[in-house]
Amino acid sequence: MLVEKYSSLNQERADKRLERYFKTKTLQRLKGKGMFCGMDYTGIKIIRPIEYYSRYDHSKNVANTACKLSDELKVALAGAFHDVGTLSFAHVNSFKKKDAMHQASDELKIESVLKQDEELLEYLHEDKIELKDVTNPEQYPLIDKEIPALCLDRSDGILATCLFWAHTHSFEEIKALYYMLAYFENLNGQCVDIFNSRFENFTGEMALDEGYDAEFEDFFSAINIYSKLQLTKEDRYFMELLGLALNYYEDIGTIQEEDLFCLSEQEIIDKIFDSKEKSVLEDILSLEEVRYATSEDNGIVVITQPKIRQCNPLCFNHMALCEINDISGQFYQELNPLFKDICLTKRPITGSLSKDTVKKLSKYLKPRQN
């Protein structure tokens, strides 16, 4: 399987102590949560992944790569646990709660989830690691850092998107990009542009190290694919519809809100398909095309502006850390801006759904924007 090949990239220096954590109920639960927010079930071919890549796979790869770039078990564990609060269909839950722009409604707090797992807590005690050291991934720049920086959570999202979801890269191409990843814990001995505010109060950051089988531009192209795919009308419309459907099925009692944490995505879908009201979800999952709406469309029409996911990683070039515009300015200017794609998110979009589905879901729509 392609997922296994991809995951093998980080096995060489993986800390064997991690293995027992990945067998706990907390991390095993993530096998039922897909990385791509329900896209595994859509009928829209251009946004359906070629292989199922779970939050478990993602978390394990982040943790094992952390072992390659850091020698601290607690850092790797913070990577392993960063998604333990994820709900089924992930960011669809933000669309469900009308928070697509910020996407802060997708998961439970890490600490509250870990405290429910006695086995996992015992392992932490044996490894002399405190809970506070693994429940806040933001404290480790290698695992999670604000845009425009690259971090392991973001880099795996980019590479997995291009390999499994966007259908744009072969395994060998992704392998070459993976081996570009480097981590600079500090700036000791590094040449930097002292006038660049990015290097003030430097606390550590991932960078790209050219010199393998890929160039800086190749990685930036992958970033652009990652960013643009999540702005497509197909991706946004399917997430909106799935969010509306979850609201509907909760309201009529087919599923409960806690199911989104406790059950896998497939279990939730099966539960709905076993109900008398399955036609709404069947209609959504069989949708094959999304179009820009006209004034004559009266179905489920939405204007959806999601979170912009983009980054500008540092590059290690000729023994110096710098931004790509110091190396390839014109290329970066042409590639990086997403203004056209962002502008398109202001246009209403729709798809062909049955009158019954439209009637049942319309009450959950936000007021139409002008």
Secondary structure, DSSP 4 states (H G I P E B T S, - for coil): -HHHHHHGGG-TT--TTHHHHHTSHHHHGGGGSBTTTTGGG-S-GGGS-SS--BHHHHHHHHHHHHHHH---HHHHHHHHHTTTTBPTTTTHHHHHTT-TTT---SB--HHHHHTT-HHHHHHHHHTT--GGGTS-GGG-TTT---TTSB-HHHHHHHHHIIIIIS----HHHHHHHHTTEEEES--TT-B--TT-GGGTT---EEEEE--SS--HHHHHHHHHHHHHHTTSHHHHHHHHHHHHHHHHHHHTTSS-TTHHHHS-HHHHHHHHHTSTTTHHHHHHHT----EE--TT--SS-B-----------EEEETTEEE-GGGT-HHHHHHHS--HHHHHHTTS-EE----HHHHHHHGGGSPPPP-
